[in-house]
Amino acid sequence: MTAPTDAIVRRKLSDEVFDRLRLMITSGELNPGDMMPSERELMERFRVGRPAIREAMQALNNMGLITITHGERARVRQLTARSLFEQVDATAQILLSTSPASLDHLKNARRFFERGMVREAALKASKNDIAHLRQTLERQRHSLGNAAPFIDEDMRFHAQIAAISGNPIFEAVSEAMLSWLKEYHTELLIWSGKEKFTLSEHEEIIDRIEAGDPDGAEAAMSKHLDRSASLYEHHPTPSEKDKAETKPNRKPSTRKPGRAKVSPKSR
């Protein structure tokens, strides 16, 4: 029987450089806002070529650990809950665009999440929190008939409710889900007059929060989200549209079932 072995895998130079740079950040050698060493300094320090440095730096940028700006030295980024979710934005959008079921799952997750957030808000909201919600509602009312600002204020309203919890992760989750859903918001809201329902429902939610009524706030939020769920629809991709347009439209056969005809030669 062959004894198990721990094979030594040869790593790329850029992977080694990435580990060293990440350690410089996590150890506190470099702090948020600090400029990263220049490429030449890093080449001399690690005794590697420019390609390995650039590949490692790009990997750090992709992870959100640093910010690379053309013509300037890269800087260490201040990590926040919001920046964490920004790293998965592109992947989330691809998932939603290629999977209609994922949009339904996201809407269900948002409903579950916001029911909890509005209960927290009803228990914790200050007079200042209520004032900010009413200011947002007023701006939204002034945006009637103008889709873009109306939807922006709608998103701000729900994010503000999550922020009342005092938990920055809850606020970041709310903003992320809302930004992912925004891509699928239809103009049905504007053209069918449903924006007036949104305003009255938002006002009811604020009233229940101000009254310190978590059950009433949850019921108002559930009613609002159940109605507005239909405003978010999956749009067919170009390939899906092409398939639908080129799919042959076969007519049902009018031939009566029976014995197949046999030619004289085959008898």
C-alpha positions, 0 to 999 in steps of 0.5 A: 500500500502506498503511503499518502504524501503531501505534494509540494505545489509550485506556486506562481511568483505573483501568488507569493507577492500577493501573500506578502502584500496582503500581510503588509495590510493585515499586519498594520504595516500599511493602514487605510489611506496609505499609499502602496509602495511603488512597483520599483520598490516592491520589485527590489524588496521581493526580487521579482519582475514587474509582471508579478507585482502588477498581477498581485496588485490587481488581485488585491484591487479585485478583492477590494483591499486597495484602490488603483487609480490611473496615474497615481499610486495605489492606496489601501482601502478602508474596508466596510460592510458596504465595500464587502458587498460591492465585491460581489455586485458583478457576480450577483448581476450575472446570476440574476440575468441568467437565472429568472428563478434567482430573481424570485429568490432575491425578492423572497429574501428581501421580504423576509429581511425587511420584515425583520428590519421594520420590526427593529425600526419600530422598537428603536426609531428616534424622533430624528429617524422618523423625521428623516423617513418623512423627508425622504417620503416628501422628496419621493412625492415631489418626484411623482411622474419621474421614474429615476428619482422616484425609484432612488428615493424608494431605495433610500427609504428602505435603506434608512429603515435598515440603518435604524437598527444601528448595524452597518451590516444590515444597512449594507445588505439592504443597499446591496439587495436594492441595487441588484433589484433596481436593474429589474424594476419595470416602468409599470410603476410610473405608467399605471399610477402605482406610484401613489400606492407606494406613497400611501404604503410608505406613509403607513409604514412610517406611522406604525414605526413612529407608534412603536408598533412592530406588529403593525409595521411588519404587516404594513411592510408585508402588504407593501412588498407583496404588492410591489413584487410584480414590479420587478421582472426578469428581462429576456436576454438577447439569446433568449429572444433570438431562440423565441423568435427563431423557434419553428411554429409547427402546426398540428398534423391534420392527418387521421391516425391509421395504417401506414401506406405501403408502396407496392415495391415493399410488399 
